[in-house]
Amino acid sequence: MRVRRRGLLLALIALVTSWVLRRRRPPAGLALAVTAPGVVLLATLMFTAMVDWP
């Protein structure tokens, strides 16, 4: 569960940072906004790979 929680936390941090940088640096904010769903996908894949499914 730690991997999934950390992944969701990283995605939340990326989204909040993208909202903050949206006005100051629009390209950086856009890059972070696009990165957030990728972080969630990566965390989900890592979590699924680590769990020993029956």
PyMOL Python script that loads the backbone (N, CA, C, O; Angstrom):
from pymol import cmd

cmd.read_pdbstr("""\
ATOM      1  N   MET A   1       0.810  -1.196   0.000  1.00  0.00           N
ATOM      2  CA  MET A   1       0.000   0.000   0.000  1.00  0.00           C
ATOM      3  C   MET A   1       0.853   1.260   0.000  1.00  0.00           C
ATOM      4  O   MET A   1       0.401   2.313  -0.450  1.00  0.00           O
ATOM      5  N   ARG A   2       2.078   1.166   0.498  1.00  0.00           N
ATOM      6  CA  ARG A   2       2.940   2.344   0.554  1.00  0.00           C
ATOM      7  C   ARG A   2       3.239   2.887  -0.832  1.00  0.00           C
ATOM      8  O   ARG A   2       3.277   4.100  -1.039  1.00  0.00           O
ATOM      9  N   VAL A   3       3.452   1.982  -1.781  1.00  0.00           N
ATOM     10  CA  VAL A   3       3.772   2.421  -3.135  1.00  0.00           C
ATOM     11  C   VAL A   3       2.608   3.208  -3.721  1.00  0.00           C
ATOM     12  O   VAL A   3       2.806   4.244  -4.355  1.00  0.00           O
ATOM     13  N   ARG A   4       1.421   2.722  -3.510  1.00  0.00           N
ATOM     14  CA  ARG A   4       0.252   3.393  -4.071  1.00  0.00           C
ATOM     15  C   ARG A   4      -0.001   4.733  -3.391  1.00  0.00           C
ATOM     16  O   ARG A   4      -0.335   5.714  -4.056  1.00  0.00           O
ATOM     17  N   ARG A   5       0.158   4.780  -2.072  1.00  0.00           N
ATOM     18  CA  ARG A   5      -0.032   6.035  -1.350  1.00  0.00           C
ATOM     19  C   ARG A   5       1.003   7.072  -1.757  1.00  0.00           C
ATOM     20  O   ARG A   5       0.677   8.241  -1.967  1.00  0.00           O
ATOM     21  N   ARG A   6       2.243   6.637  -1.864  1.00  0.00           N
ATOM     22  CA  ARG A   6       3.295   7.575  -2.269  1.00  0.00           C
ATOM     23  C   ARG A   6       3.092   8.056  -3.688  1.00  0.00           C
ATOM     24  O   ARG A   6       3.362   9.216  -3.999  1.00  0.00           O
ATOM     25  N   GLY A   7       2.620   7.178  -4.547  1.00  0.00           N
ATOM     26  CA  GLY A   7       2.344   7.576  -5.918  1.00  0.00           C
ATOM     27  C   GLY A   7       1.221   8.597  -5.992  1.00  0.00           C
ATOM     28  O   GLY A   7       1.298   9.567  -6.745  1.00  0.00           O
ATOM     29  N   LEU A   8       0.175   8.369  -5.202  1.00  0.00           N
ATOM     30  CA  LEU A   8      -0.927   9.326  -5.180  1.00  0.00           C
ATOM     31  C   LEU A   8      -0.497  10.647  -4.555  1.00  0.00           C
ATOM     32  O   LEU A   8      -0.944  11.713  -4.980  1.00  0.00           O
ATOM     33  N   LEU A   9       0.365  10.581  -3.551  1.00  0.00           N
ATOM     34  CA  LEU A   9       0.877  11.798  -2.939  1.00  0.00           C
ATOM     35  C   LEU A   9       1.749  12.581  -3.926  1.00  0.00           C
ATOM     36  O   LEU A   9       1.657  13.806  -4.003  1.00  0.00           O
ATOM     37  N   LEU A  10       2.588  11.874  -4.675  1.00  0.00           N
ATOM     38  CA  LEU A  10       3.410  12.544  -5.694  1.00  0.00           C
ATOM     39  C   LEU A  10       2.540  13.178  -6.780  1.00  0.00           C
ATOM     40  O   LEU A  10       2.837  14.272  -7.259  1.00  0.00           O
ATOM     41  N   ALA A  11       1.483  12.500  -7.159  1.00  0.00           N
ATOM     42  CA  ALA A  11       0.578  13.066  -8.159  1.00  0.00           C
ATOM     43  C   ALA A  11      -0.122  14.309  -7.614  1.00  0.00           C
ATOM     44  O   ALA A  11      -0.285  15.292  -8.337  1.00  0.00           O
ATOM     45  N   LEU A  12      -0.531  14.275  -6.364  1.00  0.00           N
ATOM     46  CA  LEU A  12      -1.157  15.446  -5.752  1.00  0.00           C
ATOM     47  C   LEU A  12      -0.186  16.617  -5.688  1.00  0.00           C
ATOM     48  O   LEU A  12      -0.561  17.754  -5.974  1.00  0.00           O
ATOM     49  N   ILE A  13       1.051  16.346  -5.317  1.00  0.00           N
ATOM     50  CA  ILE A  13       2.068  17.399  -5.273  1.00  0.00           C
ATOM     51  C   ILE A  13       2.305  17.970  -6.670  1.00  0.00           C
ATOM     52  O   ILE A  13       2.451  19.182  -6.829  1.00  0.00           O
ATOM     53  N   ALA A  14       2.344  17.113  -7.669  1.00  0.00           N
ATOM     54  CA  ALA A  14       2.543  17.584  -9.042  1.00  0.00           C
ATOM     55  C   ALA A  14       1.377  18.459  -9.498  1.00  0.00           C
ATOM     56  O   ALA A  14       1.592  19.475 -10.159  1.00  0.00           O
ATOM     57  N   LEU A  15       0.150  18.078  -9.156  1.00  0.00           N
ATOM     58  CA  LEU A  15      -1.012  18.881  -9.542  1.00  0.00           C
ATOM     59  C   LEU A  15      -1.034  20.232  -8.842  1.00  0.00           C
ATOM     60  O   LEU A  15      -1.290  21.257  -9.474  1.00  0.00           O
ATOM     61  N   VAL A  16      -0.766  20.238  -7.542  1.00  0.00           N
ATOM     62  CA  VAL A  16      -0.764  21.508  -6.808  1.00  0.00           C
ATOM     63  C   VAL A  16       0.341  22.417  -7.328  1.00  0.00           C
ATOM     64  O   VAL A  16       0.134  23.619  -7.492  1.00  0.00           O
ATOM     65  N   THR A  17       1.509  21.849  -7.585  1.00  0.00           N
ATOM     66  CA  THR A  17       2.612  22.645  -8.130  1.00  0.00           C
ATOM     67  C   THR A  17       2.271  23.175  -9.515  1.00  0.00           C
ATOM     68  O   THR A  17       2.629  24.304  -9.848  1.00  0.00           O
ATOM     69  N   SER A  18       1.595  22.387 -10.315  1.00  0.00           N
ATOM     70  CA  SER A  18       1.220  22.858 -11.651  1.00  0.00           C
ATOM     71  C   SER A  18       0.220  24.009 -11.563  1.00  0.00           C
ATOM     72  O   SER A  18       0.258  24.935 -12.374  1.00  0.00           O
ATOM     73  N   TRP A  19      -0.678  23.946 -10.570  1.00  0.00           N
ATOM     74  CA  TRP A  19      -1.623  25.054 -10.402  1.00  0.00           C
ATOM     75  C   TRP A  19      -0.910  26.321  -9.959  1.00  0.00           C
ATOM     76  O   TRP A  19      -1.260  27.419 -10.393  1.00  0.00           O
ATOM     77  N   VAL A  20       0.101  26.171  -9.088  1.00  0.00           N
ATOM     78  CA  VAL A  20       0.860  27.332  -8.618  1.00  0.00           C
ATOM     79  C   VAL A  20       1.695  27.924  -9.756  1.00  0.00           C
ATOM     80  O   VAL A  20       1.775  29.144  -9.904  1.00  0.00           O
ATOM     81  N   LEU A  21       2.316  27.054 -10.557  1.00  0.00           N
ATOM     82  CA  LEU A  21       3.188  27.527 -11.639  1.00  0.00           C
ATOM     83  C   LEU A  21       2.416  27.937 -12.888  1.00  0.00           C
ATOM     84  O   LEU A  21       3.016  28.434 -13.842  1.00  0.00           O
ATOM     85  N   ARG A  22       1.126  27.743 -12.903  1.00  0.00           N
ATOM     86  CA  ARG A  22       0.339  28.042 -14.092  1.00  0.00           C
ATOM     87  C   ARG A  22       0.458  29.511 -14.488  1.00  0.00           C
ATOM     88  O   ARG A  22       0.518  29.832 -15.675  1.00  0.00           O
ATOM     89  N   ARG A  23       0.492  30.385 -13.517  1.00  0.00           N
ATOM     90  CA  ARG A  23       0.568  31.817 -13.823  1.00  0.00           C
ATOM     91  C   ARG A  23       1.999  32.290 -14.020  1.00  0.00           C
ATOM     92  O   ARG A  23       2.254  33.156 -14.856  1.00  0.00           O
ATOM     93  N   ARG A  24       2.925  31.739 -13.269  1.00  0.00           N
ATOM     94  CA  ARG A  24       4.311  32.194 -13.342  1.00  0.00           C
ATOM     95  C   ARG A  24       5.042  31.624 -14.552  1.00  0.00           C
ATOM     96  O   ARG A  24       5.703  32.355 -15.290  1.00  0.00           O
ATOM     97  N   ARG A  25       4.921  30.341 -14.746  1.00  0.00           N
ATOM     98  CA  ARG A  25       5.605  29.647 -15.835  1.00  0.00           C
ATOM     99  C   ARG A  25       4.646  28.653 -16.478  1.00  0.00           C
ATOM    100  O   ARG A  25       4.608  27.490 -16.077  1.00  0.00           O
ATOM    101  N   PRO A  26       3.885  29.082 -17.449  1.00  0.00           N
ATOM    102  CA  PRO A  26       2.877  28.183 -18.045  1.00  0.00           C
ATOM    103  C   PRO A  26       3.430  26.875 -18.620  1.00  0.00           C
ATOM    104  O   PRO A  26       2.784  25.841 -18.446  1.00  0.00           O
ATOM    105  N   PRO A  27       4.602  26.856 -19.305  1.00  0.00           N
ATOM    106  CA  PRO A  27       5.086  25.556 -19.815  1.00  0.00           C
ATOM    107  C   PRO A  27       5.412  24.555 -18.704  1.00  0.00           C
ATOM    108  O   PRO A  27       5.147  23.361 -18.841  1.00  0.00           O
ATOM    109  N   ALA A  28       5.988  25.049 -17.607  1.00  0.00           N
ATOM    110  CA  ALA A  28       6.313  24.155 -16.494  1.00  0.00           C
ATOM    111  C   ALA A  28       5.035  23.625 -15.839  1.00  0.00           C
ATOM    112  O   ALA A  28       4.964  22.453 -15.470  1.00  0.00           O
ATOM    113  N   GLY A  29       4.042  24.478 -15.698  1.00  0.00           N
ATOM    114  CA  GLY A  29       2.774  24.039 -15.119  1.00  0.00           C
ATOM    115  C   GLY A  29       2.088  23.002 -15.980  1.00  0.00           C
ATOM    116  O   GLY A  29       1.509  22.045 -15.466  1.00  0.00           O
ATOM    117  N   LEU A  30       2.150  23.187 -17.292  1.00  0.00           N
ATOM    118  CA  LEU A  30       1.550  22.219 -18.208  1.00  0.00           C
ATOM    119  C   LEU A  30       2.274  20.878 -18.134  1.00  0.00           C
ATOM    120  O   LEU A  30       1.638  19.823 -18.135  1.00  0.00           O
ATOM    121  N   ALA A  31       3.600  20.921 -18.069  1.00  0.00           N
ATOM    122  CA  ALA A  31       4.376  19.676 -17.982  1.00  0.00           C
ATOM    123  C   ALA A  31       4.041  18.908 -16.701  1.00  0.00           C
ATOM    124  O   ALA A  31       3.905  17.685 -16.733  1.00  0.00           O
ATOM    125  N   LEU A  32       3.910  19.604 -15.594  1.00  0.00           N
ATOM    126  CA  LEU A  32       3.563  18.935 -14.338  1.00  0.00           C
ATOM    127  C   LEU A  32       2.124  18.422 -14.360  1.00  0.00           C
ATOM    128  O   LEU A  32       1.838  17.367 -13.794  1.00  0.00           O
ATOM    129  N   ALA A  33       1.231  19.142 -14.995  1.00  0.00           N
ATOM    130  CA  ALA A  33      -0.155  18.681 -15.090  1.00  0.00           C
ATOM    131  C   ALA A  33      -0.261  17.415 -15.934  1.00  0.00           C
ATOM    132  O   ALA A  33      -1.104  16.558 -15.669  1.00  0.00           O
ATOM    133  N   VAL A  34       0.583  17.298 -16.935  1.00  0.00           N
ATOM    134  CA  VAL A  34       0.592  16.093 -17.771  1.00  0.00           C
ATOM    135  C   VAL A  34       1.291  14.947 -17.044  1.00  0.00           C
ATOM    136  O   VAL A  34       0.948  13.783 -17.252  1.00  0.00           O
ATOM    137  N   THR A  35       2.256  15.262 -16.202  1.00  0.00           N
ATOM    138  CA  THR A  35       3.013  14.245 -15.480  1.00  0.00           C
ATOM    139  C   THR A  35       2.171  13.551 -14.398  1.00  0.00           C
ATOM    140  O   THR A  35       2.378  12.368 -14.126  1.00  0.00           O
ATOM    141  N   ALA A  36       1.241  14.262 -13.790  1.00  0.00           N
ATOM    142  CA  ALA A  36       0.468  13.709 -12.670  1.00  0.00           C
ATOM    143  C   ALA A  36      -0.270  12.413 -13.012  1.00  0.00           C
ATOM    144  O   ALA A  36      -0.163  11.456 -12.245  1.00  0.00           O
ATOM    145  N   PRO A  37      -1.012  12.329 -14.122  1.00  0.00           N
ATOM    146  CA  PRO A  37      -1.660  11.048 -14.435  1.00  0.00           C
ATOM    147  C   PRO A  37      -0.655   9.930 -14.712  1.00  0.00           C
ATOM    148  O   PRO A  37      -0.927   8.763 -14.430  1.00  0.00           O
ATOM    149  N   GLY A  38       0.492  10.283 -15.257  1.00  0.00           N
ATOM    150  CA  GLY A  38       1.539   9.285 -15.490  1.00  0.00           C
ATOM    151  C   GLY A  38       2.075   8.715 -14.193  1.00  0.00           C
ATOM    152  O   GLY A  38       2.381   7.526 -14.109  1.00  0.00           O
ATOM    153  N   VAL A  39       2.188   9.559 -13.186  1.00  0.00           N
ATOM    154  CA  VAL A  39       2.638   9.095 -11.872  1.00  0.00           C
ATOM    155  C   VAL A  39       1.623   8.134 -11.269  1.00  0.00           C
ATOM    156  O   VAL A  39       2.002   7.121 -10.681  1.00  0.00           O
ATOM    157  N   VAL A  40       0.344   8.441 -11.411  1.00  0.00           N
ATOM    158  CA  VAL A  40      -0.701   7.545 -10.895  1.00  0.00           C
ATOM    159  C   VAL A  40      -0.655   6.205 -11.618  1.00  0.00           C
ATOM    160  O   VAL A  40      -0.763   5.154 -10.985  1.00  0.00           O
ATOM    161  N   LEU A  41      -0.499   6.233 -12.925  1.00  0.00           N
ATOM    162  CA  LEU A  41      -0.411   4.998 -13.702  1.00  0.00           C
ATOM    163  C   LEU A  41       0.805   4.177 -13.289  1.00  0.00           C
ATOM    164  O   LEU A  41       0.703   2.964 -13.108  1.00  0.00           O
ATOM    165  N   LEU A  42       1.944   4.824 -13.141  1.00  0.00           N
ATOM    166  CA  LEU A  42       3.167   4.123 -12.741  1.00  0.00           C
ATOM    167  C   LEU A  42       3.022   3.513 -11.351  1.00  0.00           C
ATOM    168  O   LEU A  42       3.434   2.374 -11.132  1.00  0.00           O
ATOM    169  N   ALA A  43       2.443   4.252 -10.415  1.00  0.00           N
ATOM    170  CA  ALA A  43       2.245   3.722  -9.062  1.00  0.00           C
ATOM    171  C   ALA A  43       1.296   2.528  -9.066  1.00  0.00           C
ATOM    172  O   ALA A  43       1.520   1.551  -8.352  1.00  0.00           O
ATOM    173  N   THR A  44       0.243   2.608  -9.865  1.00  0.00           N
ATOM    174  CA  THR A  44      -0.699   1.491  -9.954  1.00  0.00           C
ATOM    175  C   THR A  44      -0.032   0.253 -10.537  1.00  0.00           C
ATOM    176  O   THR A  44      -0.235  -0.858 -10.049  1.00  0.00           O
ATOM    177  N   LEU A  45       0.762   0.450 -11.580  1.00  0.00           N
ATOM    178  CA  LEU A  45       1.469  -0.691 -12.179  1.00  0.00           C
ATOM    179  C   LEU A  45       2.478  -1.299 -11.214  1.00  0.00           C
ATOM    180  O   LEU A  45       2.603  -2.522 -11.139  1.00  0.00           O
ATOM    181  N   MET A  46       3.196  -0.465 -10.478  1.00  0.00           N
ATOM    182  CA  MET A  46       4.159  -0.983  -9.504  1.00  0.00           C
ATOM    183  C   MET A  46       3.439  -1.730  -8.380  1.00  0.00           C
ATOM    184  O   MET A  46       3.902  -2.782  -7.938  1.00  0.00           O
ATOM    185  N   PHE A  47       2.314  -1.193  -7.919  1.00  0.00           N
ATOM    186  CA  PHE A  47       1.544  -1.841  -6.862  1.00  0.00           C
ATOM    187  C   PHE A  47       1.029  -3.194  -7.342  1.00  0.00           C
ATOM    188  O   PHE A  47       1.099  -4.178  -6.606  1.00  0.00           O
ATOM    189  N   THR A  48       0.513  -3.252  -8.565  1.00  0.00           N
ATOM    190  CA  THR A  48      -0.006  -4.495  -9.112  1.00  0.00           C
ATOM    191  C   THR A  48       1.101  -5.523  -9.285  1.00  0.00           C
ATOM    192  O   THR A  48       0.875  -6.714  -9.074  1.00  0.00           O
ATOM    193  N   ALA A  49       2.291  -5.082  -9.665  1.00  0.00           N
ATOM    194  CA  ALA A  49       3.401  -6.001  -9.851  1.00  0.00           C
ATOM    195  C   ALA A  49       3.919  -6.545  -8.516  1.00  0.00           C
ATOM    196  O   ALA A  49       4.424  -7.666  -8.454  1.00  0.00           O
ATOM    197  N   MET A  50       3.795  -5.758  -7.464  1.00  0.00           N
ATOM    198  CA  MET A  50       4.327  -6.189  -6.160  1.00  0.00           C
ATOM    199  C   MET A  50       3.382  -7.136  -5.412  1.00  0.00           C
ATOM    200  O   MET A  50       3.837  -7.944  -4.603  1.00  0.00           O
ATOM    201  N   VAL A  51       2.089  -7.046  -5.672  1.00  0.00           N
ATOM    202  CA  VAL A  51       1.109  -7.874  -4.963  1.00  0.00           C
ATOM    203  C   VAL A  51       1.109  -9.276  -5.544  1.00  0.00           C
ATOM    204  O   VAL A  51       1.069  -9.454  -6.761  1.00  0.00           O
ATOM    205  N   ASP A  52       1.153 -10.262  -4.676  1.00  0.00           N
ATOM    206  CA  ASP A  52       1.135 -11.656  -5.098  1.00  0.00           C
ATOM    207  C   ASP A  52      -0.313 -12.102  -5.263  1.00  0.00           C
ATOM    208  O   ASP A  52      -0.963 -12.514  -4.302  1.00  0.00           O
ATOM    209  N   TRP A  53      -0.805 -12.013  -6.494  1.00  0.00           N
ATOM    210  CA  TRP A  53      -2.194 -12.364  -6.754  1.00  0.00           C
ATOM    211  C   TRP A  53      -2.348 -13.881  -6.769  1.00  0.00           C
ATOM    212  O   TRP A  53      -1.460 -14.585  -7.250  1.00  0.00           O
ATOM    213  N   PRO A  54      -3.466 -14.396  -6.247  1.00  0.00           N
ATOM    214  CA  PRO A  54      -3.655 -15.865  -6.216  1.00  0.00           C
ATOM    215  C   PRO A  54      -3.899 -16.468  -7.574  1.00  0.00           C
ATOM    216  O   PRO A  54      -4.072 -17.681  -7.688  1.00  0.00           O
TER     217      PRO A  54
END
""", "prot")
cmd.dss("prot")
cmd.show_as("cartoon", "prot")
cmd.util.cbc("prot")
cmd.orient("prot")
